[in-house]
Amino acid sequence: MKGRAVTFEYEEGTGHTMSYMIEVQNLSKTFVTKDAAVEALKGINLQIETGDIYGIIGMSGAGKSTLVRCLNYLEEPSSGKVLIEGQELGALSGRELRKMRSSIGMIFQSFNLLMQRTVIDNICFPLQIQGVGKKEAREKARRLLATVGLSEKEKSYPAQLSGGQKQRVAIARALACDPKILLCDEATSALDPQTTASILELLRKINREMGITIVIITHQMSVVQEICSHVAIVENGELVENGSVEEIFTRPRSRAARQLIIEGKEPGEWSGASRQQPELHETKRIRIVFTSNSSFEPVIANMILQFGVPVNILKADTKDVGGTARGEMILGLPEERETQENIIGYLRERGLAVEEVTADVEQ
């Protein structure tokens, strides 16, 4: 699109500038009915860099789907601003906004395919709306079908496809107009784990080869850890935490993030209907995260030999965070305070992230 204003901000300590593809400033959205006013979003601020894969996670009703619809102004905010490459969407005319939306593709949990059209005709549909000729549209659709691995399905109808194949067609259709941004609203929620993994790998490939900025709305922390570089956690319409996935996995600060990561809860369980957790009686509990550098040393065994005291391993797990294995443990420490401090110091000296686990995580 010609005449775009692109914003850049200086990134401290790097000596270079950094561009935002999407910037949200103090965004709020209130739905007014005859009975009440519902605040779906409250003062959201976030920045998504060009070429990033950004996750937005929250339970049902948290406001995440409203937020993603505000990013392309399918839902107009009650207050605040949305900027795409420095252009404020609220300041655009209707025609300019429609043109901007053509650079923002969107895929959904329910696929939203036209059931009476073949696969190739579904992909051609947005091109025909833009006035692209039939021959040119079909040539492009065939290239996109090759990209998503469905060249042999061009004459099939959606009813003849599996869920994963339907989502691949939906992705190809979203790419038809050469978007700069791809919004994925619960795009893998209806799929089984193996199909989900293949769709995430396809999205990673699209991001890497086409340079498209991807925003993933999900309630699955496993999806965020698998593919996203950064994540925002939304709870009750508020942004409670955001940052790099690795940083939040290693040192979660908000209650929602700690429940997601330390207890392994999905957002639907945040309200209190949690899965059964072991009852912990230790006076001091700590969570440690192993990095790639610390995973080769038998740290816990050496620590027990060093201090001559037992520790309880209350939880141990390994998770894939951005393609890197990250191990975590929750340990119950002996009661003596000096020993606790010595153990924590020992672990930190060996490059492990250590934080105390308090009772509020289980509430």
QUIJO-V145221 format. One record per residue. N is the residue number from 0. RES is the residue in one small letter. PSI is psi in whole degrees, -180 to 180 (NA if undefined). Layout:
# QUIJO-V145221
N | RES | PSI
N | RES | PSI
This chain:
# QUIJO-V145221
0 | m | 132
1 | k | 154
2 | g | 20
3 | r | 143
4 | a | 122
5 | v | 128
6 | t | 145
7 | f | 143
8 | e | 144
9 | y | 130
10 | e | 113
11 | e | 139
12 | g | -4
13 | t | -22
14 | g | 13
15 | h | 169
16 | t | 163
17 | m | 132
18 | s | 148
19 | y | 126
20 | m | -42
21 | i | 133
22 | e | 128
23 | v | 126
24 | q | 111
25 | n | 46
26 | l | 131
27 | s | 150
28 | k | 124
29 | t | 128
30 | f | 125
31 | v | 123
32 | t | 177
33 | k | -20
34 | d | -33
35 | a | 169
36 | a | 129
37 | v | 121
38 | e | 101
39 | a | -34
40 | l | 142
41 | k | 102
42 | g | 49
43 | i | 131
44 | n | 124
45 | l | 158
46 | q | 134
47 | i | 120
48 | e | 154
49 | t | 129
50 | g | 5
51 | d | 160
52 | i | 109
53 | y | 128
54 | g | 140
55 | i | 117
56 | i | 144
57 | g | 160
58 | m | 169
59 | s | 130
60 | g | 1
61 | a | -23
62 | g | 2
63 | k | -39
64 | s | -35
65 | t | -41
66 | l | -46
67 | v | -33
68 | r | -24
69 | c | -25
70 | l | -26
71 | n | 13
72 | y | 25
73 | l | -25
74 | e | 121
75 | e | 127
76 | p | 151
77 | s | -32
78 | s | 166
79 | g | -179
80 | k | 149
81 | v | 125
82 | l | 131
83 | i | 116
84 | e | 42
85 | g | -9
86 | q | 124
87 | e | 121
88 | l | -35
89 | g | -16
90 | a | -2
91 | l | 151
92 | s | 168
93 | g | -43
94 | r | -42
95 | e | -38
96 | l | -42
97 | r | -38
98 | k | -41
99 | m | -41
100 | r | -27
101 | s | -17
102 | s | 7
103 | i | 103
104 | g | 157
105 | m | 136
106 | i | 152
107 | f | 165
108 | q | -38
109 | s | 8
110 | f | -43
111 | n | 39
112 | l | 156
113 | l | 110
114 | m | -24
115 | q | 4
116 | r | 150
117 | t | 170
118 | v | -49
119 | i | -34
120 | d | -32
121 | n | -41
122 | i | -33
123 | c | -23
124 | f | -53
125 | p | -27
126 | l | -38
127 | q | -37
128 | i | -34
129 | q | -3
130 | g | 13
131 | v | 139
132 | g | 155
133 | k | -46
134 | k | -47
135 | e | -40
136 | a | -42
137 | r | -35
138 | e | -43
139 | k | -40
140 | a | -39
141 | r | -36
142 | r | -41
143 | l | -36
144 | l | -37
145 | a | -39
146 | t | -41
147 | v | 5
148 | g | 34
149 | l | 32
150 | s | -35
151 | e | -4
152 | k | 13
153 | e | -28
154 | k | -1
155 | s | 162
156 | y | 155
157 | p | -37
158 | a | -18
159 | q | 2
160 | l | 155
161 | s | 170
162 | g | -42
163 | g | -38
164 | q | -40
165 | k | -41
166 | q | -33
167 | r | -40
168 | v | -43
169 | a | -38
170 | i | -44
171 | a | -43
172 | r | -41
173 | a | -26
174 | l | -8
175 | a | -37
176 | c | 22
177 | d | 58
178 | p | 155
179 | k | -21
180 | i | 140
181 | l | 117
182 | l | 126
183 | c | 105
184 | d | 99
185 | e | 42
186 | a | -19
187 | t | 3
188 | s | -28
189 | a | 7
190 | l | 154
191 | d | 164
192 | p | -41
193 | q | -42
194 | t | -39
195 | t | -45
196 | a | -39
197 | s | -36
198 | i | -40
199 | l | -38
200 | e | -38
201 | l | -44
202 | l | -39
203 | r | -41
204 | k | -44
205 | i | -44
206 | n | -44
207 | r | -45
208 | e | -30
209 | m | -11
210 | g | 22
211 | i | 133
212 | t | 128
213 | i | 132
214 | v | 122
215 | i | 118
216 | i | 126
217 | t | 162
218 | h | 8
219 | q | 111
220 | m | -30
221 | s | -35
222 | v | -45
223 | v | -47
224 | q | -31
225 | e | -41
226 | i | -26
227 | c | 147
228 | s | -38
229 | h | 159
230 | v | 145
231 | a | 134
232 | i | 122
233 | v | 132
234 | e | 125
235 | n | 40
236 | g | 2
237 | e | 147
238 | l | 107
239 | v | -20
240 | e | 143
241 | n | 157
242 | g | -167
243 | s | 148
244 | v | -41
245 | e | -44
246 | e | -45
247 | i | -35
248 | f | -42
249 | t | -42
250 | r | 71
251 | p | 137
252 | r | -42
253 | s | 158
254 | r | -43
255 | a | -45
256 | a | -40
257 | r | -37
258 | q | -40
259 | l | -45
260 | i | -48
261 | i | -43
262 | e | -14
263 | g | 23
264 | k | 146
265 | e | 156
266 | p | -30
267 | g | -14
268 | e | 0
269 | w | -27
270 | s | -10
271 | g | -18
272 | a | 67
273 | s | 159
274 | r | 159
275 | q | 129
276 | q | 148
277 | p | 145
278 | e | 126
279 | l | 128
280 | h | -8
281 | e | 148
282 | t | -23
283 | k | 122
284 | r | 137
285 | i | 151
286 | r | 130
287 | i | 144
288 | v | 126
289 | f | 132
290 | t | 176
291 | s | -31
292 | n | -29
293 | s | -4
294 | s | -10
295 | f | -19
296 | e | 136
297 | p | 74
298 | v | -46
299 | i | -45
300 | a | -44
301 | n | -36
302 | m | -43
303 | i | -40
304 | l | -37
305 | q | -45
306 | f | -13
307 | g | 28
308 | v | 150
309 | p | 153
310 | v | 150
311 | n | 128
312 | i | 104
313 | l | -24
314 | k | 141
315 | a | 135
316 | d | 158
317 | t | 132
318 | k | 150
319 | d | 115
320 | v | 103
321 | g | 35
322 | g | 0
323 | t | 133
324 | a | 130
325 | r | 119
326 | g | 146
327 | e | 150
328 | m | 150
329 | i | 123
330 | l | 141
331 | g | 121
332 | l | 159
333 | p | 163
334 | e | -28
335 | e | 124
336 | r | -42
337 | e | -40
338 | t | -41
339 | q | -49
340 | e | -38
341 | n | -40
342 | i | -45
343 | i | -43
344 | g | -42
345 | y | -45
346 | l | -42
347 | r | -36
348 | e | -24
349 | r | 17
350 | g | 14
351 | l | 141
352 | a | 130
353 | v | 133
354 | e | 150
355 | e | 139
356 | v | 117
357 | t | 169
358 | a | -23
359 | d | -20
360 | v | -30
361 | e | -4
362 | q | NA
